[in-house]
C-alpha cells in the first residue's frame, strides 16, 4: 500500500551517457494542504500533469571522456506512476512506487529514478479501501 513521499525521500542514480547523477533526496518545497493529521497541517510532495513537482537540482559527475561537453545541472520532476486518481486539494500526492524523472535542458533524460524512501505518515494509505 502506497505511503506518502517527503522531501527527504531519496531517488536512485541515473545517467545521460556523459555524466552520472547520483541518488539524492528529492528536496523541493512541500505543499501545504487543507488536510489535518492530528493537529498538524499535512504537507505533501505533489503536482499536476501540467505542473509537476520540481525537486532540488542535482549535479552530474563526468564519466565519458569522449564527450567534451560538461555536465549540465539536472532537474528532477515527480512522475505519478502509482497514484493517478487520488487528489488532495487538486494535486496528486507522490507515493511509494512513483518516480522522479531527470530533466536536462527541458528534455527528459534516461530511465525514471525510483523513489526509495524514507516515506511519511505510515497510517495514511493512498488508494486503499476501509474494511
mmCIF file of the C-alpha atoms, coordinates in Angstrom:
data_MODEL
# 
_entry.id   MODEL 
# 
loop_
_atom_site.group_PDB 
_atom_site.id 
_atom_site.type_symbol 
_atom_site.label_atom_id 
_atom_site.label_alt_id 
_atom_site.label_comp_id 
_atom_site.label_asym_id 
_atom_site.label_entity_id 
_atom_site.label_seq_id 
_atom_site.pdbx_PDB_ins_code 
_atom_site.Cartn_x 
_atom_site.Cartn_y 
_atom_site.Cartn_z 
_atom_site.occupancy 
_atom_site.B_iso_or_equiv 
_atom_site.pdbx_formal_charge 
_atom_site.auth_seq_id 
_atom_site.auth_comp_id 
_atom_site.auth_asym_id 
_atom_site.auth_atom_id 
_atom_site.pdbx_PDB_model_num 
ATOM 1   C CA . UNK A 1 1   ? 0.000   0.000  0.000   1.00 0.00 ? 1   UNK A CA 1 
ATOM 2   C CA . UNK A 1 2   ? 1.483   3.354  -1.031  1.00 0.00 ? 2   UNK A CA 1 
ATOM 3   C CA . UNK A 1 3   ? 2.835   5.752  1.589   1.00 0.00 ? 3   UNK A CA 1 
ATOM 4   C CA . UNK A 1 4   ? 3.347   9.476  1.072   1.00 0.00 ? 4   UNK A CA 1 
ATOM 5   C CA . UNK A 1 5   ? 6.700   10.786 -0.175  1.00 0.00 ? 5   UNK A CA 1 
ATOM 6   C CA . UNK A 1 6   ? 8.552   13.575 1.676   1.00 0.00 ? 6   UNK A CA 1 
ATOM 7   C CA . UNK A 1 7   ? 11.302  15.982 0.678   1.00 0.00 ? 7   UNK A CA 1 
ATOM 8   C CA . UNK A 1 8   ? 13.706  13.577 2.450   1.00 0.00 ? 8   UNK A CA 1 
ATOM 9   C CA . UNK A 1 9   ? 12.743  10.683 0.157   1.00 0.00 ? 9   UNK A CA 1 
ATOM 10  C CA . UNK A 1 10  ? 15.734  9.590  -1.935  1.00 0.00 ? 10  UNK A CA 1 
ATOM 11  C CA . UNK A 1 11  ? 15.702  8.560  -5.594  1.00 0.00 ? 11  UNK A CA 1 
ATOM 12  C CA . UNK A 1 12  ? 18.248  6.374  -7.444  1.00 0.00 ? 12  UNK A CA 1 
ATOM 13  C CA . UNK A 1 13  ? 21.246  7.103  -9.675  1.00 0.00 ? 13  UNK A CA 1 
ATOM 14  C CA . UNK A 1 14  ? 20.780  7.856  -13.385 1.00 0.00 ? 14  UNK A CA 1 
ATOM 15  C CA . UNK A 1 15  ? 22.974  8.802  -16.352 1.00 0.00 ? 15  UNK A CA 1 
ATOM 16  C CA . UNK A 1 16  ? 22.728  10.789 -19.561 1.00 0.00 ? 16  UNK A CA 1 
ATOM 17  C CA . UNK A 1 17  ? 25.601  8.878  -21.206 1.00 0.00 ? 17  UNK A CA 1 
ATOM 18  C CA . UNK A 1 18  ? 28.072  11.637 -20.392 1.00 0.00 ? 18  UNK A CA 1 
ATOM 19  C CA . UNK A 1 19  ? 27.507  12.134 -16.670 1.00 0.00 ? 19  UNK A CA 1 
ATOM 20  C CA . UNK A 1 20  ? 26.215  10.205 -13.680 1.00 0.00 ? 20  UNK A CA 1 
ATOM 21  C CA . UNK A 1 21  ? 23.646  11.890 -11.467 1.00 0.00 ? 21  UNK A CA 1 
ATOM 22  C CA . UNK A 1 22  ? 23.851  10.259 -8.048  1.00 0.00 ? 22  UNK A CA 1 
ATOM 23  C CA . UNK A 1 23  ? 20.909  9.346  -5.852  1.00 0.00 ? 23  UNK A CA 1 
ATOM 24  C CA . UNK A 1 24  ? 19.760  12.279 -3.736  1.00 0.00 ? 24  UNK A CA 1 
ATOM 25  C CA . UNK A 1 25  ? 16.858  13.439 -1.556  1.00 0.00 ? 25  UNK A CA 1 
ATOM 26  C CA . UNK A 1 26  ? 14.216  14.983 -3.797  1.00 0.00 ? 26  UNK A CA 1 
ATOM 27  C CA . UNK A 1 27  ? 14.020  18.161 -1.728  1.00 0.00 ? 27  UNK A CA 1 
ATOM 28  C CA . UNK A 1 28  ? 11.934  20.994 -3.087  1.00 0.00 ? 28  UNK A CA 1 
ATOM 29  C CA . UNK A 1 29  ? 9.190   22.699 -1.136  1.00 0.00 ? 29  UNK A CA 1 
ATOM 30  C CA . UNK A 1 30  ? 6.316   20.560 0.175   1.00 0.00 ? 30  UNK A CA 1 
ATOM 31  C CA . UNK A 1 31  ? 2.825   21.887 -0.471  1.00 0.00 ? 31  UNK A CA 1 
ATOM 32  C CA . UNK A 1 32  ? 0.635   22.788 2.489   1.00 0.00 ? 32  UNK A CA 1 
ATOM 33  C CA . UNK A 1 33  ? -2.838  21.213 2.258   1.00 0.00 ? 33  UNK A CA 1 
ATOM 34  C CA . UNK A 1 34  ? -6.203  21.682 3.938   1.00 0.00 ? 34  UNK A CA 1 
ATOM 35  C CA . UNK A 1 35  ? -5.863  18.194 5.479   1.00 0.00 ? 35  UNK A CA 1 
ATOM 36  C CA . UNK A 1 36  ? -5.059  17.831 9.180   1.00 0.00 ? 36  UNK A CA 1 
ATOM 37  C CA . UNK A 1 37  ? -3.137  14.910 10.654  1.00 0.00 ? 37  UNK A CA 1 
ATOM 38  C CA . UNK A 1 38  ? -3.694  15.191 14.367  1.00 0.00 ? 38  UNK A CA 1 
ATOM 39  C CA . UNK A 1 39  ? -3.344  18.928 14.926  1.00 0.00 ? 39  UNK A CA 1 
ATOM 40  C CA . UNK A 1 40  ? -0.757  19.382 12.161  1.00 0.00 ? 40  UNK A CA 1 
ATOM 41  C CA . UNK A 1 41  ? -1.414  20.605 8.619   1.00 0.00 ? 41  UNK A CA 1 
ATOM 42  C CA . UNK A 1 42  ? -0.429  17.902 6.138   1.00 0.00 ? 42  UNK A CA 1 
ATOM 43  C CA . UNK A 1 43  ? 2.367   18.967 3.786   1.00 0.00 ? 43  UNK A CA 1 
ATOM 44  C CA . UNK A 1 44  ? 2.818   16.803 0.691   1.00 0.00 ? 44  UNK A CA 1 
ATOM 45  C CA . UNK A 1 45  ? 5.028   16.343 -2.325  1.00 0.00 ? 45  UNK A CA 1 
ATOM 46  C CA . UNK A 1 46  ? 2.505   16.784 -5.129  1.00 0.00 ? 46  UNK A CA 1 
ATOM 47  C CA . UNK A 1 47  ? 1.901   18.195 -8.560  1.00 0.00 ? 47  UNK A CA 1 
ATOM 48  C CA . UNK A 1 48  ? -0.360  18.016 -11.579 1.00 0.00 ? 48  UNK A CA 1 
ATOM 49  C CA . UNK A 1 49  ? 0.151   16.684 -15.083 1.00 0.00 ? 49  UNK A CA 1 
ATOM 50  C CA . UNK A 1 50  ? 0.732   20.204 -16.380 1.00 0.00 ? 50  UNK A CA 1 
ATOM 51  C CA . UNK A 1 51  ? 2.684   21.392 -13.345 1.00 0.00 ? 51  UNK A CA 1 
ATOM 52  C CA . UNK A 1 52  ? 4.808   18.552 -11.928 1.00 0.00 ? 52  UNK A CA 1 
ATOM 53  C CA . UNK A 1 53  ? 6.504   18.824 -8.548  1.00 0.00 ? 53  UNK A CA 1 
ATOM 54  C CA . UNK A 1 54  ? 10.037  20.124 -9.045  1.00 0.00 ? 54  UNK A CA 1 
ATOM 55  C CA . UNK A 1 55  ? 12.736  18.538 -6.903  1.00 0.00 ? 55  UNK A CA 1 
ATOM 56  C CA . UNK A 1 56  ? 16.065  20.112 -5.992  1.00 0.00 ? 56  UNK A CA 1 
ATOM 57  C CA . UNK A 1 57  ? 18.667  20.347 -8.750  1.00 0.00 ? 57  UNK A CA 1 
ATOM 58  C CA . UNK A 1 58  ? 21.462  17.782 -8.826  1.00 0.00 ? 58  UNK A CA 1 
ATOM 59  C CA . UNK A 1 59  ? 24.969  17.964 -10.239 1.00 0.00 ? 59  UNK A CA 1 
ATOM 60  C CA . UNK A 1 60  ? 26.375  15.338 -12.552 1.00 0.00 ? 60  UNK A CA 1 
ATOM 61  C CA . UNK A 1 61  ? 29.787  13.687 -12.319 1.00 0.00 ? 61  UNK A CA 1 
ATOM 62  C CA . UNK A 1 62  ? 31.577  13.408 -15.671 1.00 0.00 ? 62  UNK A CA 1 
ATOM 63  C CA . UNK A 1 63  ? 32.215  9.780  -16.723 1.00 0.00 ? 63  UNK A CA 1 
ATOM 64  C CA . UNK A 1 64  ? 32.621  9.857  -20.510 1.00 0.00 ? 64  UNK A CA 1 
ATOM 65  C CA . UNK A 1 65  ? 35.885  11.498 -21.636 1.00 0.00 ? 65  UNK A CA 1 
ATOM 66  C CA . UNK A 1 66  ? 34.902  11.011 -25.306 1.00 0.00 ? 66  UNK A CA 1 
ATOM 67  C CA . UNK A 1 67  ? 32.155  13.620 -24.988 1.00 0.00 ? 67  UNK A CA 1 
ATOM 68  C CA . UNK A 1 68  ? 33.710  17.058 -24.424 1.00 0.00 ? 68  UNK A CA 1 
ATOM 69  C CA . UNK A 1 69  ? 30.527  18.632 -23.025 1.00 0.00 ? 69  UNK A CA 1 
ATOM 70  C CA . UNK A 1 70  ? 30.486  19.400 -19.306 1.00 0.00 ? 70  UNK A CA 1 
ATOM 71  C CA . UNK A 1 71  ? 27.756  18.034 -17.051 1.00 0.00 ? 71  UNK A CA 1 
ATOM 72  C CA . UNK A 1 72  ? 24.642  20.189 -17.160 1.00 0.00 ? 72  UNK A CA 1 
ATOM 73  C CA . UNK A 1 73  ? 22.741  20.659 -13.896 1.00 0.00 ? 73  UNK A CA 1 
ATOM 74  C CA . UNK A 1 74  ? 19.930  18.130 -13.652 1.00 0.00 ? 74  UNK A CA 1 
ATOM 75  C CA . UNK A 1 75  ? 16.404  18.957 -12.641 1.00 0.00 ? 75  UNK A CA 1 
ATOM 76  C CA . UNK A 1 76  ? 14.036  16.250 -11.465 1.00 0.00 ? 76  UNK A CA 1 
ATOM 77  C CA . UNK A 1 77  ? 10.258  16.140 -11.676 1.00 0.00 ? 77  UNK A CA 1 
ATOM 78  C CA . UNK A 1 78  ? 7.998   13.717 -9.845  1.00 0.00 ? 78  UNK A CA 1 
ATOM 79  C CA . UNK A 1 79  ? 6.126   11.394 -12.212 1.00 0.00 ? 79  UNK A CA 1 
ATOM 80  C CA . UNK A 1 80  ? 2.900   9.830  -10.899 1.00 0.00 ? 80  UNK A CA 1 
ATOM 81  C CA . UNK A 1 81  ? 3.051   6.100  -11.623 1.00 0.00 ? 81  UNK A CA 1 
ATOM 82  C CA . UNK A 1 82  ? 1.084   4.518  -8.782  1.00 0.00 ? 82  UNK A CA 1 
ATOM 83  C CA . UNK A 1 83  ? -1.264  7.309  -7.730  1.00 0.00 ? 83  UNK A CA 1 
ATOM 84  C CA . UNK A 1 84  ? -3.057  8.731  -10.748 1.00 0.00 ? 84  UNK A CA 1 
ATOM 85  C CA . UNK A 1 85  ? -6.531  9.144  -9.268  1.00 0.00 ? 85  UNK A CA 1 
ATOM 86  C CA . UNK A 1 86  ? -6.394  10.347 -5.630  1.00 0.00 ? 86  UNK A CA 1 
ATOM 87  C CA . UNK A 1 87  ? -6.079  14.123 -5.373  1.00 0.00 ? 87  UNK A CA 1 
ATOM 88  C CA . UNK A 1 88  ? -5.559  16.307 -2.297  1.00 0.00 ? 88  UNK A CA 1 
ATOM 89  C CA . UNK A 1 89  ? -6.532  19.928 -2.884  1.00 0.00 ? 89  UNK A CA 1 
ATOM 90  C CA . UNK A 1 90  ? -6.418  19.338 -6.664  1.00 0.00 ? 90  UNK A CA 1 
ATOM 91  C CA . UNK A 1 91  ? -2.909  17.834 -6.669  1.00 0.00 ? 91  UNK A CA 1 
ATOM 92  C CA . UNK A 1 92  ? -1.643  14.264 -6.954  1.00 0.00 ? 92  UNK A CA 1 
ATOM 93  C CA . UNK A 1 93  ? 0.409   13.382 -3.865  1.00 0.00 ? 93  UNK A CA 1 
ATOM 94  C CA . UNK A 1 94  ? 3.596   11.438 -4.639  1.00 0.00 ? 94  UNK A CA 1 
ATOM 95  C CA . UNK A 1 95  ? 3.592   7.962  -3.120  1.00 0.00 ? 95  UNK A CA 1 
ATOM 96  C CA . UNK A 1 96  ? 5.671   4.797  -2.859  1.00 0.00 ? 96  UNK A CA 1 
ATOM 97  C CA . UNK A 1 97  ? 6.249   3.494  -6.392  1.00 0.00 ? 97  UNK A CA 1 
ATOM 98  C CA . UNK A 1 98  ? 6.145   6.894  -8.115  1.00 0.00 ? 98  UNK A CA 1 
ATOM 99  C CA . UNK A 1 99  ? 9.366   8.088  -9.764  1.00 0.00 ? 99  UNK A CA 1 
ATOM 100 C CA . UNK A 1 100 ? 11.486  11.170 -10.380 1.00 0.00 ? 100 UNK A CA 1 
ATOM 101 C CA . UNK A 1 101 ? 12.487  11.979 -13.955 1.00 0.00 ? 101 UNK A CA 1 
ATOM 102 C CA . UNK A 1 102 ? 15.833  13.637 -14.683 1.00 0.00 ? 102 UNK A CA 1 
ATOM 103 C CA . UNK A 1 103 ? 15.324  16.626 -16.998 1.00 0.00 ? 103 UNK A CA 1 
ATOM 104 C CA . UNK A 1 104 ? 18.212  18.467 -18.690 1.00 0.00 ? 104 UNK A CA 1 
ATOM 105 C CA . UNK A 1 105 ? 17.520  21.457 -20.914 1.00 0.00 ? 105 UNK A CA 1 
ATOM 106 C CA . UNK A 1 106 ? 13.789  20.732 -20.734 1.00 0.00 ? 106 UNK A CA 1 
ATOM 107 C CA . UNK A 1 107 ? 14.259  17.185 -22.099 1.00 0.00 ? 107 UNK A CA 1 
ATOM 108 C CA . UNK A 1 108 ? 13.582  14.049 -20.001 1.00 0.00 ? 108 UNK A CA 1 
ATOM 109 C CA . UNK A 1 109 ? 16.812  12.012 -19.808 1.00 0.00 ? 109 UNK A CA 1 
ATOM 110 C CA . UNK A 1 110 ? 17.354  8.326  -19.050 1.00 0.00 ? 110 UNK A CA 1 
ATOM 111 C CA . UNK A 1 111 ? 15.114  5.985  -17.143 1.00 0.00 ? 111 UNK A CA 1 
ATOM 112 C CA . UNK A 1 112 ? 12.872  7.153  -14.299 1.00 0.00 ? 112 UNK A CA 1 
ATOM 113 C CA . UNK A 1 113 ? 14.529  7.362  -10.891 1.00 0.00 ? 113 UNK A CA 1 
ATOM 114 C CA . UNK A 1 114 ? 12.726  5.122  -8.381  1.00 0.00 ? 114 UNK A CA 1 
ATOM 115 C CA . UNK A 1 115 ? 11.842  6.732  -5.049  1.00 0.00 ? 115 UNK A CA 1 
ATOM 116 C CA . UNK A 1 116 ? 13.363  4.539  -2.330  1.00 0.00 ? 116 UNK A CA 1 
ATOM 117 C CA . UNK A 1 117 ? 12.287  6.132  0.976   1.00 0.00 ? 117 UNK A CA 1 
ATOM 118 C CA . UNK A 1 118 ? 12.027  7.247  3.674   1.00 0.00 ? 118 UNK A CA 1 
ATOM 119 C CA . UNK A 1 119 ? 8.295   7.784  3.402   1.00 0.00 ? 119 UNK A CA 1 
ATOM 120 C CA . UNK A 1 120 ? 5.953   9.617  5.784   1.00 0.00 ? 120 UNK A CA 1 
ATOM 121 C CA . UNK A 1 121 ? 2.683   9.054  7.615   1.00 0.00 ? 121 UNK A CA 1 
ATOM 122 C CA . UNK A 1 122 ? 2.551   5.237  7.613   1.00 0.00 ? 122 UNK A CA 1 
ATOM 123 C CA . UNK A 1 123 ? -1.082  5.400  8.748   1.00 0.00 ? 123 UNK A CA 1 
ATOM 124 C CA . UNK A 1 124 ? -2.191  7.355  5.648   1.00 0.00 ? 124 UNK A CA 1 
ATOM 125 C CA . UNK A 1 125 ? -2.684  4.934  2.763   1.00 0.00 ? 125 UNK A CA 1 
ATOM 126 C CA . UNK A 1 126 ? -3.499  6.343  -0.688  1.00 0.00 ? 126 UNK A CA 1 
ATOM 127 C CA . UNK A 1 127 ? -5.885  4.373  -2.907  1.00 0.00 ? 127 UNK A CA 1 
ATOM 128 C CA . UNK A 1 128 ? -6.969  1.833  -0.291  1.00 0.00 ? 128 UNK A CA 1 
ATOM 129 C CA . UNK A 1 129 ? -10.384 0.833  0.970   1.00 0.00 ? 129 UNK A CA 1 
ATOM 130 C CA . UNK A 1 130 ? -11.567 0.705  4.542   1.00 0.00 ? 130 UNK A CA 1 
ATOM 131 C CA . UNK A 1 131 ? -12.673 -2.782 5.547   1.00 0.00 ? 131 UNK A CA 1 
# 
